[in-house]
Amino acid sequence: MVEFNQEFSVFQNAQKIEDPWYVIDYELNQTDQILDVYLDFKRGATFACPHCGAAHAKVHDIVDDDRTWRHLNFWQYTTYLHARHPRVKCDLCGKIRTVIVDWSRQSSGFTWFFEAK
């Protein structure tokens, strides 16, 4: 039997999900051949300010509880990434801005891998 963390680490590593993000769950719909991978960020995580680039901006709130990005197919399954999308408040510039996630460009519904295919 596969350990809980090992099971999720397959998706984490294969899809290049990096800290502070991590896989919290997935759903595999074999009938429709859809894989939904659910991500979250670690409690207390900080992100770069999207406005000025300052490191360690703290999470202010969540702008979207279930943002979805189309990802490359994983095996034969149509794959989607889902995540809460945080906004940060920067101590340096004072702005509140939506975090730019590593796997997608800003305001895109697709991951970098999907767009590059």
N, CA, C and O atoms as a printed pandas DataFrame, in Angstrom:
     atom_number atom_name residue_name chain_id  residue_number  x_coord  y_coord  z_coord
0              1         N          MET        A               1    0.840   -1.188    0.000
1              2        CA          MET        A               1    0.000    0.000    0.000
2              3         C          MET        A               1    0.885    1.251    0.000
3              4         O          MET        A               1    1.860    1.326    0.747
4              5         N          VAL        A               2    0.542    2.221   -0.833
5              6        CA          VAL        A               2    1.306    3.456   -0.956
6              7         C          VAL        A               2    0.984    4.374    0.211
7              8         O          VAL        A               2   -0.180    4.548    0.569
8              9         N          GLU        A               3    2.020    4.963    0.803
9             10        CA          GLU        A               3    1.801    5.907    1.893
10            11         C          GLU        A               3    1.132    7.163    1.373
11            12         O          GLU        A               3    1.337    7.548    0.221
12            13         N          PHE        A               4    0.338    7.800    2.206
13            14        CA          PHE        A               4   -0.419    9.000    1.864
14            15         C          PHE        A               4    0.463   10.069    1.220
15            16         O          PHE        A               4    0.128   10.546    0.135
16            17         N          ASN        A               5    1.569   10.462    1.838
17            18        CA          ASN        A               5    2.440   11.499    1.306
18            19         C          ASN        A               5    3.147   11.063    0.038
19            20         O          ASN        A               5    3.362   11.875   -0.862
20            21         N          GLN        A               6    3.509    9.802   -0.045
21            22        CA          GLN        A               6    4.158    9.305   -1.258
22            23         C          GLN        A               6    3.200    9.373   -2.441
23            24         O          GLN        A               6    3.606    9.702   -3.556
24            25         N          GLU        A               7    1.964    9.070   -2.206
25            26        CA          GLU        A               7    0.964    9.109   -3.268
26            27         C          GLU        A               7    0.864   10.519   -3.843
27            28         O          GLU        A               7    0.843   10.693   -5.062
28            29         N          PHE        A               8    0.802   11.509   -2.986
29            30        CA          PHE        A               8    0.682   12.890   -3.450
30            31         C          PHE        A               8    1.990   13.400   -4.034
31            32         O          PHE        A               8    1.974   14.258   -4.916
32            33         N          SER        A               9    3.123   12.888   -3.558
33            34        CA          SER        A               9    4.408   13.373   -4.051
34            35         C          SER        A               9    4.611   13.031   -5.522
35            36         O          SER        A               9    5.369   13.720   -6.204
36            37         N          VAL        A              10    3.968   12.005   -6.023
37            38        CA          VAL        A              10    4.044   11.686   -7.447
38            39         C          VAL        A              10    3.534   12.870   -8.263
39            40         O          VAL        A              10    4.185   13.295   -9.217
40            41         N          PHE        A              11    2.379   13.397   -7.893
41            42        CA          PHE        A              11    1.818   14.545   -8.608
42            43         C          PHE        A              11    2.654   15.800   -8.350
43            44         O          PHE        A              11    2.899   16.590   -9.263
44            45         N          GLN        A              12    3.080   15.973   -7.127
45            46        CA          GLN        A              12    3.895   17.130   -6.739
46            47         C          GLN        A              12    5.159   17.214   -7.597
47            48         O          GLN        A              12    5.470   18.268   -8.151
48            49         N          ASN        A              13    5.872   16.114   -7.700
49            50        CA          ASN        A              13    7.129   16.083   -8.449
50            51         C          ASN        A              13    6.906   16.121   -9.954
51            52         O          ASN        A              13    7.597   16.854  -10.661
52            53         N          ALA        A              14    5.964   15.350  -10.447
53            54        CA          ALA        A              14    5.725   15.275  -11.892
54            55         C          ALA        A              14    5.239   16.607  -12.453
55            56         O          ALA        A              14    5.546   16.946  -13.595
56            57         N          GLN        A              15    4.493   17.356  -11.668
57            58        CA          GLN        A              15    3.946   18.625  -12.141
58            59         C          GLN        A              15    4.760   19.819  -11.673
59            60         O          GLN        A              15    4.375   20.968  -11.893
60            61         N          LYS        A              16    5.896   19.541  -11.022
61            62        CA          LYS        A              16    6.847   20.567  -10.583
62            63         C          LYS        A              16    6.183   21.637   -9.691
63            64         O          LYS        A              16    6.374   22.837   -9.883
64            65         N          ILE        A              17    5.410   21.164   -8.728
65            66        CA          ILE        A              17    4.787   22.052   -7.746
66            67         C          ILE        A              17    5.821   22.297   -6.656
67            68         O          ILE        A              17    6.299   21.355   -6.022
68            69         N          GLU        A              18    6.168   23.575   -6.437
69            70        CA          GLU        A              18    7.249   23.906   -5.511
70            71         C          GLU        A              18    6.748   24.638   -4.270
71            72         O          GLU        A              18    5.695   25.276   -4.273
72            73         N          ASP        A              19    7.544   24.519   -3.211
73            74        CA          ASP        A              19    7.283   25.156   -1.932
74            75         C          ASP        A              19    7.048   26.664   -2.128
75            76         O          ASP        A              19    7.797   27.292   -2.876
76            77         N          PRO        A              20    6.064   27.250   -1.501
77            78        CA          PRO        A              20    5.250   26.759   -0.386
78            79         C          PRO        A              20    3.998   25.998   -0.815
79            80         O          PRO        A              20    3.174   25.636    0.025
80            81         N          TRP        A              21    3.851   25.753   -2.120
81            82        CA          TRP        A              21    2.688   25.032   -2.618
82            83         C          TRP        A              21    2.890   23.531   -2.433
83            84         O          TRP        A              21    4.020   23.043   -2.439
84            85         N          TYR        A              22    1.793   22.808   -2.269
85            86        CA          TYR        A              22    1.860   21.355   -2.159
86            87         C          TYR        A              22    0.513   20.756   -2.549
87            88         O          TYR        A              22   -0.515   21.432   -2.498
88            89         N          VAL        A              23    0.528   19.500   -2.934
89            90        CA          VAL        A              23   -0.681   18.780   -3.326
90            91         C          VAL        A              23   -1.403   18.329   -2.062
91            92         O          VAL        A              23   -0.808   17.698   -1.187
92            93         N          ILE        A              24   -2.698   18.660   -1.973
93            94        CA          ILE        A              24   -3.482   18.240   -0.810
94            95         C          ILE        A              24   -4.457   17.112   -1.131
95            96         O          ILE        A              24   -4.901   16.395   -0.233
96            97         N          ASP        A              25   -4.789   16.955   -2.412
97            98        CA          ASP        A              25   -5.751   15.920   -2.776
98            99         C          ASP        A              25   -5.787   15.788   -4.296
99           100         O          ASP        A              25   -5.240   16.620   -5.020
100          101         N          TYR        A              26   -6.429   14.745   -4.756
101          102        CA          TYR        A              26   -6.693   14.595   -6.182
102          103         C          TYR        A              26   -7.948   13.749   -6.353
103          104         O          TYR        A              26   -8.323   12.976   -5.472
104          105         N          GLU        A              27   -8.581   13.913   -7.497
105          106        CA          GLU        A              27   -9.732   13.090   -7.860
106          107         C          GLU        A              27   -9.477   12.559   -9.260
107          108         O          GLU        A              27   -9.156   13.319  -10.173
108          109         N          LEU        A              28   -9.620   11.269   -9.423
109          110        CA          LEU        A              28   -9.415   10.621  -10.704
110          111         C          LEU        A              28  -10.753   10.091  -11.192
111          112         O          LEU        A              28  -11.285    9.130  -10.636
112          113         N          ASN        A              29  -11.297   10.713  -12.227
113          114        CA          ASN        A              29  -12.561   10.288  -12.803
114          115         C          ASN        A              29  -12.235    9.405  -14.007
115          116         O          ASN        A              29  -11.948    9.906  -15.094
116          117         N          GLN        A              30  -12.282    8.095  -13.805
117          118        CA          GLN        A              30  -11.892    7.162  -14.861
118          119         C          GLN        A              30  -12.898    7.119  -16.000
119          120         O          GLN        A              30  -12.526    6.857  -17.144
120          121         N          THR        A              31  -14.157    7.369  -15.705
121          122        CA          THR        A              31  -15.183    7.349  -16.739
122          123         C          THR        A              31  -14.954    8.464  -17.757
123          124         O          THR        A              31  -14.963    8.220  -18.964
124          125         N          ASP        A              32  -14.749    9.689  -17.267
125          126        CA          ASP        A              32  -14.552   10.840  -18.154
126          127         C          ASP        A              32  -13.082   11.116  -18.439
127          128         O          ASP        A              32  -12.762   12.028  -19.202
128          129         N          GLN        A              33  -12.179   10.338  -17.833
129          130        CA          GLN        A              33  -10.733   10.472  -17.971
130          131         C          GLN        A              33  -10.264   11.890  -17.619
131          132         O          GLN        A              33   -9.587   12.556  -18.403
132          133         N          ILE        A              34  -10.649   12.325  -16.413
133          134        CA          ILE        A              34  -10.261   13.645  -15.901
134          135         C          ILE        A              34   -9.534   13.454  -14.573
135          136         O          ILE        A              34   -9.972   12.697  -13.707
136          137         N          LEU        A              35   -8.421   14.157  -14.438
137          138        CA          LEU        A              35   -7.661   14.180  -13.192
138          139         C          LEU        A              35   -7.690   15.603  -12.653
139          140         O          LEU        A              35   -7.214   16.530  -13.308
140          141         N          ASP        A              36   -8.244   15.773  -11.471
141          142        CA          ASP        A              36   -8.250   17.063  -10.784
142          143         C          ASP        A              36   -7.254   16.980   -9.642
143          144         O          ASP        A              36   -7.374   16.118   -8.772
144          145         N          VAL        A              37   -6.261   17.880   -9.639
145          146        CA          VAL        A              37   -5.234   17.920   -8.600
146          147         C          VAL        A              37   -5.451   19.195   -7.797
147          148         O          VAL        A              37   -5.515   20.288   -8.359
148          149         N          TYR        A              38   -5.565   19.051   -6.477
149          150        CA          TYR        A              38   -5.858   20.177   -5.599
150          151         C          TYR        A              38   -4.603   20.595   -4.843
151          152         O          TYR        A              38   -3.927   19.766   -4.232
152          153         N          LEU        A              39   -4.304   21.878   -4.890
153          154        CA          LEU        A              39   -3.108   22.446   -4.273
154          155         C          LEU        A              39   -3.492   23.407   -3.166
155          156         O          LEU        A              39   -4.605   23.932   -3.135
156          157         N          ASP        A              40   -2.566   23.626   -2.269
157          158        CA          ASP        A              40   -2.711   24.648   -1.241
158          159         C          ASP        A              40   -1.314   25.153   -0.921
159          160         O          ASP        A              40   -0.319   24.582   -1.366
160          161         N          PHE        A              41   -1.249   26.222   -0.152
161          162        CA          PHE        A              41    0.044   26.741    0.276
162          163         C          PHE        A              41    0.144   26.576    1.784
163          164         O          PHE        A              41   -0.865   26.536    2.488
164          165         N          LYS        A              42    1.373   26.480    2.265
165          166        CA          LYS        A              42    1.606   26.255    3.686
166          167         C          LYS        A              42    1.129   27.440    4.513
167          168         O          LYS        A              42    1.254   28.594    4.105
168          169         N          ARG        A              43    0.588   27.136    5.666
169          170        CA          ARG        A              43    0.164   28.173    6.607
170          171         C          ARG        A              43    1.379   29.025    6.984
171          172         O          ARG        A              43    2.437   28.491    7.318
172          173         N          GLY        A              44    1.226   30.336    6.930
173          174        CA          GLY        A              44    2.314   31.250    7.243
174          175         C          GLY        A              44    3.248   31.511    6.076
175          176         O          GLY        A              44    4.259   32.197    6.229
176          177         N          ALA        A              45    2.914   30.964    4.898
177          178        CA          ALA        A              45    3.769   31.147    3.719
178          179         C          ALA        A              45    3.844   32.618    3.329
179          180         O          ALA        A              45    2.907   33.388    3.544
180          181         N          THR        A              46    4.970   32.983    2.756
181          182        CA          THR        A              46    5.139   34.319    2.192
182          183         C          THR        A              46    5.450   34.172    0.709
183          184         O          THR        A              46    5.943   33.136    0.263
184          185         N          PHE        A              47    5.155   35.221   -0.042
185          186        CA          PHE        A              47    5.346   35.220   -1.484
186          187         C          PHE        A              47    6.018   36.521   -1.895
187          188         O          PHE        A              47    6.011   37.492   -1.139
188          189         N          ALA        A              48    6.591   36.544   -3.076
189          190        CA          ALA        A              48    7.143   37.790   -3.616
190          191         C          ALA        A              48    5.988   38.735   -3.945
191          192         O          ALA        A              48    4.941   38.301   -4.427
192          193         N          CYS        A              49    6.181   40.020   -3.684
193          194        CA          CYS        A              49    5.167   41.012   -4.024
194          195         C          CYS        A              49    5.085   41.132   -5.550
195          196         O          CYS        A              49    6.101   41.382   -6.199
196          197         N          PRO        A              50    3.896   40.958   -6.131
197          198        CA          PRO        A              50    3.755   41.063   -7.580
198          199         C          PRO        A              50    3.955   42.497   -8.099
199          200         O          PRO        A              50    4.176   42.700   -9.293
200          201         N          HIS        A              51    3.878   43.484   -7.205
201          202        CA          HIS        A              51    4.032   44.883   -7.611
202          203         C          HIS        A              51    5.489   45.331   -7.617
203          204         O          HIS        A              51    5.972   45.859   -8.618
204          205         N          CYS        A              52    6.192   45.122   -6.501
205          206        CA          CYS        A              52    7.572   45.631   -6.389
206          207         C          CYS        A              52    8.624   44.531   -6.345
207          208         O          CYS        A              52    9.818   44.815   -6.445
208          209         N          GLY        A              53    8.194   43.266   -6.195
209          210        CA          GLY        A              53    9.136   42.152   -6.190
210          211         C          GLY        A              53    9.761   41.844   -4.838
211          212         O          GLY        A              53   10.559   40.913   -4.721
212          213         N          ALA        A              54    9.407   42.618   -3.813
213          214        CA          ALA        A              54    9.972   42.372   -2.485
214          215         C          ALA        A              54    9.621   40.963   -2.013
215          216         O          ALA        A              54    8.493   40.502   -2.181
216          217         N          ALA        A              55   10.592   40.299   -1.427
217          218        CA          ALA        A              55   10.368   38.948   -0.909
218          219         C          ALA        A              55    9.599   39.006    0.406
219          220         O          ALA        A              55    9.593   40.029    1.090
220          221         N          HIS        A              56    8.964   37.918    0.744
221          222        CA          HIS        A              56    8.351   37.722    2.060
222          223         C          HIS        A              56    7.120   38.584    2.328
223          224         O          HIS        A              56    6.901   39.010    3.462
224          225         N          ALA        A              57    6.313   38.847    1.298
225          226        CA          ALA        A              57    5.030   39.515    1.522
226          227         C          ALA        A              57    4.072   38.496    2.129
227          228         O          ALA        A              57    3.994   37.353    1.679
228          229         N          LYS        A              58    3.348   38.924    3.153
229          230        CA          LYS        A              58    2.445   38.018    3.868
230          231         C          LYS        A              58    1.080   37.951    3.192
231          232         O          LYS        A              58    0.624   38.916    2.577
232          233         N          VAL        A              59    0.436   36.788    3.319
233          234        CA          VAL        A              59   -0.897   36.596    2.752
234          235         C          VAL        A              59   -1.878   37.529    3.457
235          236         O          VAL        A              59   -1.943   37.575    4.685
236          237         N          HIS        A              60   -2.631   38.262    2.661
237          238        CA          HIS        A              60   -3.631   39.205    3.171
238          239         C          HIS        A              60   -5.012   38.549    3.197
239          240         O          HIS        A              60   -5.721   38.614    4.201
240          241         N          ASP        A              61   -5.384   37.917    2.081
241          242        CA          ASP        A              61   -6.664   37.227    1.982
242          243         C          ASP        A              61   -6.623   36.294    0.773
243          244         O          ASP        A              61   -5.599   36.166    0.103
244          245         N          ILE        A              62   -7.758   35.647    0.510
245          246        CA          ILE        A              62   -7.880   34.733   -0.620
246          247         C          ILE        A              62   -8.822   35.378   -1.620
247          248         O          ILE        A              62   -9.958   35.711   -1.285
248          249         N          VAL        A              63   -8.351   35.556   -2.851
249          250        CA          VAL        A              63   -9.162   36.202   -3.872
250          251         C          VAL        A              63  -10.111   35.206   -4.551
251          252         O          VAL        A              63  -11.168   35.596   -5.045
252          253         N          ASP        A              64   -9.742   33.946   -4.574
253          254        CA          ASP        A              64  -10.552   32.929   -5.226
254          255         C          ASP        A              64  -10.336   31.608   -4.496
255          256         O          ASP        A              64   -9.204   31.135   -4.397
256          257         N          ASP        A              65  -11.403   31.011   -3.988
257          258        CA          ASP        A              65  -11.283   29.763   -3.228
258          259         C          ASP        A              65  -11.021   28.542   -4.100
259          260         O          ASP        A              65  -10.518   27.534   -3.603
260          261         N          ASP        A              66  -11.348   28.607   -5.385
261          262        CA          ASP        A              66  -11.091   27.460   -6.259
262          263         C          ASP        A              66  -10.749   27.952   -7.654
263          264         O          ASP        A              66  -11.569   27.872   -8.568
264          265         N          ARG        A              67   -9.557   28.453   -7.812
265          266        CA          ARG        A              67   -9.056   28.865   -9.126
266          267         C          ARG        A              67   -8.623   27.600   -9.852
267          268         O          ARG        A              67   -8.059   26.693   -9.239
268          269         N          THR        A              68   -8.882   27.531  -11.159
269          270        CA          THR        A              68   -8.577   26.333  -11.933
270          271         C          THR        A              68   -7.702   26.675  -13.129
271          272         O          THR        A              68   -7.927   27.670  -13.819
272          273         N          TRP        A              69   -6.690   25.825  -13.365
273          274        CA          TRP        A              69   -5.807   25.959  -14.514
274          275         C          TRP        A              69   -5.789   24.639  -15.272
275          276         O          TRP        A              69   -5.688   23.575  -14.662
276          277         N          ARG        A              70   -5.887   24.699  -16.591
277          278        CA          ARG        A              70   -5.769   23.495  -17.429
278          279         C          ARG        A              70   -4.292   23.165  -17.543
279          280         O          ARG        A              70   -3.474   24.022  -17.877
280          281         N          HIS        A              71   -3.964   21.915  -17.263
281          282        CA          HIS        A              71   -2.584   21.448  -17.291
282          283         C          HIS        A              71   -2.429   20.425  -18.416
283          284         O          HIS        A              71   -3.420   19.955  -18.975
284          285         N          LEU        A              72   -1.189   20.085  -18.744
285          286        CA          LEU        A              72   -0.954   19.012  -19.704
286          287         C          LEU        A              72   -1.619   17.732  -19.221
287          288         O          LEU        A              72   -1.772   17.517  -18.019
288          289         N          ASN        A              73   -2.006   16.897  -20.154
289          290        CA          ASN        A              73   -2.566   15.605  -19.762
290          291         C          ASN        A              73   -1.543   14.835  -18.937
291          292         O          ASN        A              73   -0.345   14.835  -19.220
292          293         N          PHE        A              74   -2.059   14.188  -17.919
293          294        CA          PHE        A              74   -1.234   13.320  -17.075
294          295         C          PHE        A              74   -1.662   11.912  -17.417
295          296         O          PHE        A              74   -2.807   11.535  -17.168
296          297         N          TRP        A              75   -0.758   11.123  -17.986
297          298        CA          TRP        A              75   -1.105    9.883  -18.658
298          299         C          TRP        A              75   -2.133   10.250  -19.731
299          300         O          TRP        A              75   -1.890   11.172  -20.511
300          301         N          GLN        A              76   -3.252    9.570  -19.792
301          302        CA          GLN        A              76   -4.254    9.897  -20.801
302          303         C          GLN        A              76   -5.348   10.811  -20.248
303          304         O          GLN        A              76   -6.328   11.089  -20.938
304          305         N          TYR        A              77   -5.186   11.279  -19.012
305          306        CA          TYR        A              77   -6.240   12.030  -18.340
306          307         C          TYR        A              77   -6.115   13.538  -18.572
307          308         O          TYR        A              77   -5.036   14.110  -18.421
308          309         N          THR        A              78   -7.219   14.166  -18.937
309          310        CA          THR        A              78   -7.289   15.619  -18.991
310          311         C          THR        A              78   -7.069   16.108  -17.566
311          312         O          THR        A              78   -7.751   15.660  -16.644
312          313         N          THR        A              79   -6.124   17.022  -17.380
313          314        CA          THR        A              79   -5.707   17.380  -16.027
314          315         C          THR        A              79   -5.957   18.848  -15.729
315          316         O          THR        A              79   -5.703   19.722  -16.558
316          317         N          TYR        A              80   -6.462   19.098  -14.526
317          318        CA          TYR        A              80   -6.707   20.452  -14.038
318          319         C          TYR        A              80   -6.050   20.613  -12.672
319          320         O          TYR        A              80   -6.107   19.714  -11.832
320          321         N          LEU        A              81   -5.427   21.767  -12.462
321          322        CA          LEU        A              81   -4.920   22.125  -11.142
322          323         C          LEU        A              81   -5.921   23.080  -10.508
323          324         O          LEU        A              81   -6.452   23.966  -11.178
324          325         N          HIS        A              82   -6.175   22.901   -9.228
325          326        CA          HIS        A              82   -7.099   23.753   -8.475
326          327         C          HIS        A              82   -6.366   24.273   -7.244
327          328         O          HIS        A              82   -5.633   23.529   -6.592
328          329         N          ALA        A              83   -6.564   25.553   -6.928
329          330        CA          ALA        A              83   -5.920   26.105   -5.730
330          331         C          ALA        A              83   -6.659   27.352   -5.246
331          332         O          ALA        A              83   -7.291   28.074   -6.017
332          333         N          ARG        A              84   -6.550   27.571   -3.934
333          334        CA          ARG        A              84   -6.953   28.870   -3.393
334          335         C          ARG        A              84   -5.919   29.872   -3.906
335          336         O          ARG        A              84   -4.724   29.576   -3.914
336          337         N          HIS        A              85   -6.365   31.044   -4.329
337          338        CA          HIS        A              85   -5.439   32.015   -4.914
338          339         C          HIS        A              85   -5.308   33.207   -3.953
339          340         O          HIS        A              85   -6.236   34.006   -3.824
340          341         N          PRO        A              86   -4.151   33.324   -3.279
341          342        CA          PRO        A              86   -3.990   34.370   -2.264
342          343         C          PRO        A              86   -3.603   35.733   -2.829
343          344         O          PRO        A              86   -3.052   35.850   -3.923
344          345         N          ARG        A              87   -3.913   36.753   -2.039
345          346        CA          ARG        A              87   -3.383   38.095   -2.265
346          347         C          ARG        A              87   -2.437   38.387   -1.106
347          348         O          ARG        A              87   -2.633   37.902    0.008
348          349         N          VAL        A              88   -1.413   39.183   -1.383
349          350        CA          VAL        A              88   -0.446   39.542   -0.350
350          351         C          VAL        A              88   -0.481   41.043   -0.118
351          352         O          VAL        A              88   -0.834   41.827   -0.999
352          353         N          LYS        A              89   -0.101   41.416    1.099
353          354        CA          LYS        A              89    0.091   42.826    1.423
354          355         C          LYS        A              89    1.586   43.012    1.670
355          356         O          LYS        A              89    2.178   42.374    2.540
356          357         N          CYS        A              90    2.175   43.903    0.879
357          358        CA          CYS        A              90    3.615   44.117    0.940
358          359         C          CYS        A              90    3.946   45.194    1.973
359          360         O          CYS        A              90    3.384   46.289    1.946
360          361         N          ASP        A              91    4.859   44.871    2.878
361          362        CA          ASP        A              91    5.307   45.852    3.871
362          363         C          ASP        A              91    6.159   46.952    3.241
363          364         O          ASP        A              91    6.243   48.058    3.775
364          365         N          LEU        A              92    6.794   46.649    2.103
365          366        CA          LEU        A              92    7.678   47.615    1.461
366          367         C          LEU        A              92    6.905   48.669    0.658
367          368         O          LEU        A              92    7.101   49.868    0.859
368          369         N          CYS        A              93    6.032   48.226   -0.246
369          370        CA          CYS        A              93    5.307   49.183   -1.103
370          371         C          CYS        A              93    3.891   49.457   -0.615
371          372         O          CYS        A              93    3.257   50.412   -1.064
372          373         N          GLY        A              94    3.383   48.626    0.303
373          374        CA          GLY        A              94    2.053   48.843    0.865
374          375         C          GLY        A              94    0.908   48.366   -0.010
375          376         O          GLY        A              94   -0.254   48.511    0.369
376          377         N          LYS        A              95    1.205   47.805   -1.160
377          378        CA          LYS        A              95    0.164   47.361   -2.092
378          379         C          LYS        A              95   -0.382   45.997   -1.686
379          380         O          LYS        A              95    0.315   45.185   -1.078
380          381         N          ILE        A              96   -1.644   45.763   -2.037
381          382        CA          ILE        A              96   -2.267   44.453   -1.896
382          383         C          ILE        A              96   -2.485   43.941   -3.306
383          384         O          ILE        A              96   -3.210   44.550   -4.093
384          385         N          ARG        A              97   -1.848   42.808   -3.624
385          386        CA          ARG        A              97   -1.882   42.270   -4.988
386          387         C          ARG        A              97   -2.057   40.752   -4.974
387          388         O          ARG        A              97   -1.670   40.073   -4.023
388          389         N          THR        A              98   -2.647   40.240   -6.048
389          390        CA          THR        A              98   -2.816   38.801   -6.215
390          391         C          THR        A              98   -1.475   38.161   -6.548
391          392         O          THR        A              98   -0.736   38.658   -7.398
392          393         N          VAL        A              99   -1.168   37.073   -5.884
393          394        CA          VAL        A              99    0.078   36.334   -6.082
394          395         C          VAL        A              99    0.134   35.797   -7.509
395          396         O          VAL        A              99   -0.872   35.338   -8.051
396          397         N          ILE        A             100    1.313   35.859   -8.105
397          398        CA          ILE        A             100    1.540   35.226   -9.397
398          399         C          ILE        A             100    2.078   33.829   -9.108
399          400         O          ILE        A             100    3.162   33.678   -8.545
400          401         N          VAL        A             101    1.319   32.814   -9.494
401          402        CA          VAL        A             101    1.724   31.437   -9.216
402          403         C          VAL        A             101    2.839   31.017  -10.169
403          404         O          VAL        A             101    2.945   31.535  -11.280
404          405         N          ASP        A             102    3.673   30.069   -9.721
405          406        CA          ASP        A             102    4.823   29.621  -10.510
406          407         C          ASP        A             102    4.436   28.863  -11.774
407          408         O          ASP        A             102    5.193   28.852  -12.745
408          409         N          TRP        A             103    3.280   28.239  -11.771
409          410        CA          TRP        A             103    2.927   27.346  -12.870
410          411         C          TRP        A             103    2.125   28.013  -13.972
411          412         O          TRP        A             103    1.745   27.344  -14.932
412          413         N          SER        A             104    1.851   29.319  -13.869
413          414        CA          SER        A             104    1.025   29.976  -14.877
414          415         C          SER        A             104    1.345   31.462  -14.953
415          416         O          SER        A             104    1.810   32.059  -13.982
416          417         N          ARG        A             105    1.092   32.048  -16.111
417          418        CA          ARG        A             105    1.239   33.496  -16.199
418          419         C          ARG        A             105    0.005   34.150  -15.579
419          420         O          ARG        A             105   -1.028   33.504  -15.405
420          421         N          GLN        A             106    0.119   35.408  -15.256
421          422        CA          GLN        A             106   -0.964   36.120  -14.584
422          423         C          GLN        A             106   -2.220   36.147  -15.453
423          424         O          GLN        A             106   -2.144   36.383  -16.659
424          425         N          SER        A             107   -3.358   35.909  -14.841
425          426        CA          SER        A             107   -4.684   35.947  -15.476
426          427         C          SER        A             107   -4.899   34.888  -16.548
427          428         O          SER        A             107   -5.798   35.028  -17.378
428          429         N          SER        A             108   -4.100   33.840  -16.545
429          430        CA          SER        A             108   -4.269   32.769  -17.515
430          431         C          SER        A             108   -4.992   31.598  -16.864
431          432         O          SER        A             108   -4.827   31.341  -15.672
432          433         N          GLY        A             109   -5.780   30.903  -17.642
433          434        CA          GLY        A             109   -6.449   29.696  -17.166
434          435         C          GLY        A             109   -5.695   28.434  -17.541
435          436         O          GLY        A             109   -6.220   27.326  -17.423
436          437         N          PHE        A             110   -4.439   28.610  -18.001
437          438        CA          PHE        A             110   -3.618   27.488  -18.437
438          439         C          PHE        A             110   -2.272   27.526  -17.726
439          440         O          PHE        A             110   -1.779   28.593  -17.359
440          441         N          THR        A             111   -1.682   26.345  -17.536
441          442        CA          THR        A             111   -0.342   26.295  -16.957
442          443         C          THR        A             111    0.680   26.585  -18.054
443          444         O          THR        A             111    0.368   26.531  -19.244
444          445         N          TRP        A             112    1.930   26.900  -17.622
445          446        CA          TRP        A             112    3.012   27.118  -18.584
446          447         C          TRP        A             112    3.205   25.886  -19.463
447          448         O          TRP        A             112    3.407   26.015  -20.671
448          449         N          PHE        A             113    3.145   24.699  -18.873
449          450        CA          PHE        A             113    3.343   23.474  -19.634
450          451         C          PHE        A             113    2.274   23.302  -20.710
451          452         O          PHE        A             113    2.574   22.892  -21.831
452          453         N          PHE        A             114    1.029   23.618  -20.364
453          454        CA          PHE        A             114   -0.050   23.483  -21.342
454          455         C          PHE        A             114    0.131   24.476  -22.476
455          456         O          PHE        A             114   -0.051   24.125  -23.642
456          457         N          GLU        A             115    0.487   25.712  -22.149
457          458        CA          GLU        A             115    0.669   26.740  -23.183
458          459         C          GLU        A             115    1.849   26.441  -24.095
459          460         O          GLU        A             115    1.844   26.824  -25.264
460          461         N          ALA        A             116    2.863   25.759  -23.566
461          462        CA          ALA        A             116    4.061   25.474  -24.352
462          463         C          ALA        A             116    3.897   24.284  -25.294
463          464         O          ALA        A             116    4.717   24.078  -26.188
464          465         N          LYS        A             117    2.846   23.506  -25.093
465          466        CA          LYS        A             117    2.724   22.268  -25.897
466          467         C          LYS        A             117    2.482   22.541  -27.346
467          468         O          LYS        A             117    2.360   21.607  -28.138
